[in-house]
Amino acid sequence: MSSAHNDFRQSPPPGANADWTIPQDWASYTSLEHATWDRLYRLQLDLLKDRVVPEFLSGLDLLDMGRGGIPDLQQISKQLMQLTGWRVETVPGLVPAEDFFRHLANRTFVAGRFIRTPEQIDYIPEPDIFHDVFGHVPLLAHPMFANYMQAYGEGGLRSLQFNAIEKLSRLYWYTVEFGLMQTQDGPKIYGAGVVSSATESLFALESNSPNRIGFDLQRVMRTRYRIDDFQQTYFVIDSFKDLLDQTLSVDFAPVYKGLDGETSLTPDLVLAEDKALHIGSQSYARALDGHPRGILSRWPALKTLLPVPFLP
C-alpha cells in the first residue's frame, strides 16, 4: 500500500498524534525542496498529457496544484473539502493498516511529509509527498473515485476480522497504485504509482513487456505483485463507476473465505479465462532476473524497452 504497513499494534512515534498525523510545517521546506517538486511536476505533466485519464488532469486544475512549489496541504484540504469532503494530512512514514483504513473511511488521505532528493527523481523506495500528493490527491477531487477510496477504507476495517489484509492490499495495489482504465483512445493511466513515475508512465502503457488484463475483483485479489520494480501485469478497469459498483455490490466475507482455498497467482500469469488486452513478453522482468532492482541497475534494460528517450 502507498502509506500503510500491516503491523497495527505499533504506537505512533514521538511527536505524532494518536492517529499518526503530524503537522506539515510547510514554511520549513527549503528552496531546493520546492524546486524538486517543480521539476518533478513539469516532467510528469509533459509525459502524462496524452497518457493519463482526464479526471486526473482536471483534478490538478481544480486543486491548482501547479501553482509552484510543494503544495500547502491546508489549502489543498480546504479545496478538497468543498469538492468531495476529503482532506489531506501528513504522517511521519508508513502507518499501521488499521489507522490507514480508518483515515480513508473518514475521508482523510495521509501523505508523507518529505520529498525525494534530486538524485532520486524517478525512483524512491518509499512514498514521498510527490508520490502521495501529486499521484493520489487529484483524483480525490472527483466524487466517484473519492467514494471508492472511502469504500476501500471501510472494507479494509472489515477485513481485519477476516485476517485478509494481504488480499485487500492487492486490490489497492492494482487499482489505486497501478491501475489503468480503458478509454475510447485505448488504456490510460490513473494509478498513483504510475502517474508519479516518469519511466513507469511509459512502461505501463507502451512497453511490450507487461500483461494488460481486464479488471476482475477476485482475480486481482489472488494475484501477487512486485514491490521492487515495474509491474508484470496491469489490470484495466472500464470506468471509476464500474470500479465503485464492483466494490459496493460485493459481500467480501464469502470472497475472503473462497480465496482462502485458492493458490496465489504469480504476477506474470495469464489465465485462459482472463480478458487479456495484451499478453506481454515479460522480457523486462526476465532481463533482470537475479540482478539487483532499482533505477540505476535497471537502466540498461529500460533503454531497450521504453518507446521514447527518457532523461532522469
Secondary structure, DSSP 8 states (H G I E B T S, - for coil): --SEES-TT----TT--TTS-B---GGG--HHHHHHHHHHHHHHHHHHTTTB-HHHHHHHHHTTTTSSSS--HHHHHHHHHHHTS-EEEEESS-EEHHHHHHHHHTTEEEEES----GGGSS--SS--HIIIIIIIGGGGGSHHHHHHHHHHHHHHHHHGGGT-HHHHHHHHIIIIIT-EEEETTEEEE--HHHHT-HHHHHHHHH-SSSEEEE--HHHHHHB---SSSS-SEEEEES-HHHHHHHHHT--HHHHHHHHHTS--B-TT---TTS-EEE----HHHHHHTTS--SHHHHHHHHHHH-SS----
